Amino acid sequence: MPDAAAVLSLLGMARRARVAIDGQDRILAAISSRQAKLVIVAVDAGLNGRKKMFDKTSYYRVPIVEFGDKAELGKAIGRREAAAIAIVEDGFASKLRSRIGETLGGGAFDENSSV
């Protein structure tokens, strides 16, 4: 059964494949340029940054989900912390959406909640 470790491992692979972006400014630029296919925000991310991510992804219709905390996301991509990560490749984004959906339950990407 898929779990958080599988999602975090997949994030690490995405980072090594250079299709994962971290850093608020870089993520917002990727969303605006329509490169971002999925944005993952840590549950303990700051309110201002979180609002920017949700507003920008809503406007550009990019899927967004809350998953893990900053330490977990950071460790997955080789950093101390990461408040958010954007995936810029369709294959990884699709696989991550599937894994996160299985881990968090069917409503993780519900149209009325986080997308």
Backbone torsions as a table, in degrees:
resi	resn	phi	psi	omega
1	MET	NA	130.1	179.8
2	PRO	-61.0	146.6	178.6
3	ASP	-143.7	-176.6	-177.3
4	ALA	-58.8	-36.1	-179.1
5	ALA	-61.9	-37.1	178.8
6	ALA	-66.4	-39.7	178.1
7	VAL	-65.1	-45.8	-179.2
8	LEU	-64.7	-37.3	176.9
9	SER	-63.8	-42.0	178.2
10	LEU	-64.4	-36.3	175.4
11	LEU	-63.1	-39.9	177.2
12	GLY	-62.6	-41.5	177.2
13	MET	-64.0	-39.6	178.6
14	ALA	-63.1	-39.8	178.2
15	ARG	-63.5	-45.0	179.1
16	ARG	-64.9	-30.1	177.5
17	ALA	-82.8	0.2	178.4
18	ARG	62.6	37.1	176.2
19	VAL	-118.7	10.2	176.4
20	ALA	-114.4	131.3	-178.9
21	ILE	-116.7	136.9	173.3
22	ASP	-123.7	168.6	-176.6
23	GLY	95.5	123.4	-173.1
24	GLN	-55.2	-48.2	-177.3
25	ASP	-63.2	-42.4	179.6
26	ARG	-67.0	-38.0	178.7
27	ILE	-67.0	-46.0	179.3
28	LEU	-61.2	-38.3	176.9
29	ALA	-65.3	-40.3	178.8
30	ALA	-65.5	-36.4	177.6
31	ILE	-66.9	-48.7	-178.2
32	SER	-61.4	-36.2	-179.7
33	SER	-86.3	4.9	178.0
34	ARG	63.3	24.8	175.1
35	GLN	-83.8	-33.2	-177.0
36	ALA	-69.2	130.2	178.3
37	LYS	-104.5	-20.4	-180.0
38	LEU	-159.6	139.4	175.2
39	VAL	-122.5	131.2	178.2
40	ILE	-114.2	124.9	-178.7
41	VAL	-114.2	134.9	177.4
42	ALA	-67.4	144.6	-179.3
43	VAL	-65.6	-22.7	179.9
44	ASP	-105.1	21.6	177.1
45	ALA	-68.2	153.4	179.9
46	GLY	-62.5	150.3	-175.8
47	LEU	-63.2	-41.0	-178.7
48	ASN	-65.9	-48.4	178.9
49	GLY	-63.6	-40.0	178.9
50	ARG	-61.4	-44.2	179.9
51	LYS	-63.4	-42.5	178.3
52	LYS	-59.6	-44.5	-179.6
53	MET	-62.8	-48.1	-178.1
54	PHE	-66.0	-40.0	178.9
55	ASP	-65.1	-46.4	-177.4
56	LYS	-66.5	-43.6	179.7
57	THR	-67.8	-33.4	177.0
58	SER	-64.5	-46.0	-179.1
59	TYR	-62.7	-44.0	-177.5
60	TYR	-92.5	3.5	177.2
61	ARG	57.1	48.6	175.9
62	VAL	-102.9	130.9	178.7
63	PRO	-60.4	139.4	179.0
64	ILE	-138.6	144.9	179.5
65	VAL	-147.4	149.1	173.0
66	GLU	-92.1	131.1	-179.0
67	PHE	-155.7	132.6	175.4
68	GLY	65.0	178.3	175.7
69	ASP	-108.7	174.8	-175.6
70	LYS	-59.2	-39.5	-179.4
71	ALA	-66.1	-42.7	179.8
72	GLU	-64.8	-46.9	-179.8
73	LEU	-64.0	-42.0	178.8
74	GLY	-61.2	-47.1	-179.8
75	LYS	-60.6	-37.6	-179.1
76	ALA	-62.5	-31.5	-177.8
77	ILE	-109.0	12.8	175.4
78	GLY	81.2	26.3	177.3
79	ARG	-120.7	168.5	176.1
80	ARG	-70.0	-46.7	178.7
81	GLU	-145.5	153.9	172.8
82	ALA	-147.3	119.6	-179.7
83	ALA	-79.3	-24.2	-179.9
84	ALA	-156.8	155.2	177.2
85	ILE	-140.2	135.6	174.7
86	ALA	-109.9	138.4	176.1
87	ILE	-106.0	129.1	-173.4
88	VAL	-112.2	17.9	179.3
89	GLU	-130.9	133.4	-174.0
90	ASP	-59.6	-42.9	-177.4
91	GLY	-62.1	-49.0	178.5
92	PHE	-65.2	-40.8	-179.7
93	ALA	-61.9	-43.0	179.5
94	SER	-63.9	-45.7	-179.7
95	LYS	-64.5	-42.3	178.3
96	LEU	-64.8	-41.6	177.1
97	ARG	-58.7	-43.3	-179.9
98	SER	-64.1	-49.0	-179.0
99	ARG	-63.9	-43.4	180.0
100	ILE	-66.3	-40.4	177.0
101	GLY	-60.2	-41.4	178.7
102	GLU	-69.1	-37.2	-177.4
103	THR	-73.4	-45.0	-176.0
104	LEU	-90.9	-14.9	-177.1
105	GLY	108.1	166.9	-174.0
106	GLY	-61.2	-23.6	-176.4
107	GLY	-86.7	4.0	-176.5
108	ALA	-58.6	-35.2	-178.9
109	PHE	-115.4	29.3	179.8
110	ASP	-58.6	134.8	-177.7
111	GLU	-58.0	-29.6	-176.6
112	ASN	-88.5	-8.5	-176.3
113	SER	-109.1	-82.9	-168.7
114	SER	-99.1	-4.6	-178.4
115	VAL	-103.2	NA	NA
